[in-house]
Amino acid sequence: MSKLYLRNQLCIPVMGFNRAIVYDLGRKDYHFISKTHYHILNADGFLNFDGISDPSERSELINFLLDLEIIFEVASAQEEKRFPKLSKALHQVNELTHAVVHVNSAINFIDLIGHTQLQNLSIISPRLDDNLIKIMKAFAHLEIDSIYLYIEMFDAESFDQYKREFASQTALFSVNFFGLDRIQTKLKDNIYYNFFTQNFDDYQQLLTIDKLFVNQEFFLEAYNKHTYYNGKIYIDQHGNIKNGLNNIKSFGNINLMGYDEFHQTINSKLFLELGNIRKQETLVCQHCEFRYMCTDVRVPQKEAAYWFHRVECAYNPYISKWNNEESYLTLKESGITVAESGCIIDKYKLSETFNKIWTE
């Protein structure tokens, strides 16, 4: 009698252009698999491994998946109903969940936000000083799950001076400094202190492999929405309301708005448009195996049937390479042309390029 296997519903197979990934949402990890194995795992009922003709390959795959608890064996067909399919629906109570503000525009933002509960608040400041501490304390009466500070210039004397103040802020999750000699992270008083070599302007535009997140909440958001723009508001140094740090378009100025106008603005269809973009509808991203774990800060554009980016990502899914890896090539160098009208793939050039990269 053949053994019966079901896929762990918290292990989601996702197809990329060259390979697939199993997102292990429970363990916050991921595992690469082949496209052939993706088609076996992409089922909610019993899995059929009979398509693998080689018995040793079939046995090796099953043992690999069992060891990682991606699949499990059941005793009878009747047990299938005990393991319901995972819903991929997103249940979002508030349209606004993430806010990014500069320290000099924060006070007016506090007055307008009212009793809205925020999951994350990021405060950008050129330096550590008394004004930043004052602003942080002004947010204390609001319902905020986590606060992130981004300090553009590091000063060791100020850092030592204000660490005690940071420890008293229960919602403070991390303090991030830029322009240092080396990257490091320290954990003290349940606060992460991160030190980056890039300046802040460069950091905010980069997608790197350490900005990939695997968990159930993030996956459901990425499957249904744009994880960077969904629920986000950015208030620049002058009080202009934007969707994100790299956006040019302004939706008005908080210094000139009352409470009602502000909330009408951030709940308008135009303001919410970018947050409703799905990666499946975006050129190149739709072919990327990392699309449901990625926080992409680039500004999407749409001039025809598809959303696309004029700025290229740090990862090229057509050759499975990050831009800091050896043999990385741009999309154009790989035989990929992205334009408003769609994505054109020179299959011969791409195949030749891919084989040269991965067989050398």
VENCORUR-V936388 format. One record per backbone hydrogen bond with DSSP energy under -1.0 kcal/mol. NH is the residue of the N-H (numbers start at 0). CO is the residue of the C=O. E is the energy in kcal/mol with one decimal. If there is no record, write none. Layout:
# VENCORUR-V936388
nh: <NH:NH>
co: <CO:CO>
e: <E:E>
This chain:
# VENCORUR-V936388
nh: <5:7:10:11:13:15:16:19:20:21:22:23:24:24:28:30:32:37:38:40:41:42:46:51:57:58:59:60:61:62:63:64:65:66:67:68:69:70:71:73:78:79:81:82:96:97:98:99:100:101:102:104:108:109:110:111:112:115:117:118:119:120:121:122:123:124:132:133:134:135:136:137:138:139:141:143:144:145:146:147:148:149:150:151:158:159:160:161:165:166:168:171:172:173:174:175:176:177:178:179:183:185:187:190:191:192:193:194:195:202:203:204:205:210:211:212:218:219:220:221:222:223:224:225:229:231:232:233:234:235:238:240:241:246:250:253:255:261:262:263:264:265:267:271:275:276:280:281:282:284:285:286:287:290:292:300:306:307:315:318:319:320:322:324:327:333:334:335:336:338:341:343:345:346:349:350:351:352:353:354:355:356:357:358>
co: <71:69:7:22:20:18:286:32:13:30:11:28:9:22:23:21:19:33:34:36:37:40:4:48:53:54:55:56:57:58:59:60:61:62:63:65:64:64:5:3:75:76:78:79:230:230:119:232:121:234:123:101:104:105:106:107:108:112:142:96:96:145:98:147:100:149:128:129:130:131:132:133:134:136:138:141:117:118:170:120:173:122:175:124:154:155:156:157:161:162:165:168:146:146:191:148:193:150:197:195:194:192:190:187:172:185:174:183:176:198:199:201:202:207:208:292:214:215:216:217:218:219:220:274:225:228:97:241:99:239:235:251:233:243:240:238:252:257:258:259:260:261:264:267:272:273:277:278:306:282:281:283:284:287:289:307:280:300:320:315:315:315:313:321:324:329:331:330:343:341:338:336:334:344:345:346:347:348:349:350:351:352:353:354>
e: <-2.5:-3.2:-2.2:-2.4:-3.1:-1.8:-1.8:-2.7:-2.6:-3.0:-3.3:-2.7:-2.7:-1.2:-1.9:-1.8:-2.6:-1.7:-1.6:-2.2:-2.3:-2.7:-2.4:-1.8:-2.5:-2.5:-2.5:-2.3:-2.3:-2.4:-2.2:-2.5:-2.4:-2.6:-1.6:-1.1:-2.4:-1.3:-2.2:-2.2:-1.4:-1.3:-1.6:-2.0:-2.6:-3.0:-2.1:-2.5:-2.7:-1.0:-2.5:-2.0:-1.1:-2.4:-1.7:-1.3:-2.1:-1.5:-2.6:-2.2:-1.8:-2.2:-3.0:-2.7:-2.7:-2.7:-1.5:-2.3:-2.3:-2.4:-2.1:-1.5:-1.1:-1.1:-1.8:-1.1:-2.2:-1.5:-2.4:-2.9:-2.5:-2.7:-3.3:-2.4:-2.4:-2.2:-1.7:-2.1:-2.1:-2.0:-1.9:-1.3:-3.0:-1.3:-2.8:-2.7:-3.0:-1.0:-1.9:-2.6:-1.7:-2.5:-2.4:-1.5:-2.5:-3.6:-2.4:-2.9:-2.4:-2.3:-2.3:-1.1:-1.2:-2.3:-1.0:-2.6:-2.5:-2.4:-1.7:-2.8:-2.4:-1.2:-3.4:-2.3:-2.8:-1.7:-1.7:-2.7:-2.7:-2.0:-1.9:-2.9:-2.8:-1.5:-2.8:-2.7:-1.7:-2.1:-2.1:-2.1:-2.0:-2.2:-1.4:-1.9:-1.0:-1.3:-1.8:-1.5:-2.8:-2.4:-2.3:-1.9:-1.9:-1.3:-2.2:-2.8:-1.7:-2.4:-2.9:-1.2:-1.0:-1.6:-2.5:-2.0:-1.5:-1.3:-1.0:-2.7:-2.6:-2.1:-1.3:-2.9:-3.1:-1.4:-2.9:-2.5:-2.4:-2.6:-3.1:-2.3:-1.8:-2.3:-2.5:-1.2>
